[in-house]
């Protein structure tokens, strides 16, 4: 184990102040926040501008399609304690995939809420982003961090 924090049970009527004392809440805020900050930094510093050729094109075509669903999955993970239905990884994965896929299909019909070009390959890349997030959540974090796993209700 990387590190271990004593787990405490969360009463159903817990308040936000109570949650901040919970190690499961804190670890989710730290890891989820770090993931979201890294994604924001990649976009802010325009990492792709340092690439050349096909790698440059690949980055600007698909990097956000991978990173945004990955980050959205962990944004939902940060809220598992307040919303117990999010404790199942399948629910989180379908919510993220559903939202980003609907947004992509809307682009096909000329509704540009996010993005301005329909590309069916984007949907596949969304799946890779969510898939990596699920793998990190279920196979790495849940096994290396004691307070990561929360029993489903």
Buried (B, 14 or more C-beta within 10 A) or exposed (E): EEEEBEEEEBEEEBEEEBBEEBBBBBBBEEBBEEBBEEBEEBBEEEEBEEBEEEEEEEBEBBBBBBBBBBBBBBBBBBEBBEEBEBBEBEBBBEBBBEBBBEBBEBBEEEEEEEBEEBBEEBBEBBBBBBBBBBEBBEEEBBEEBBBBBBEEE
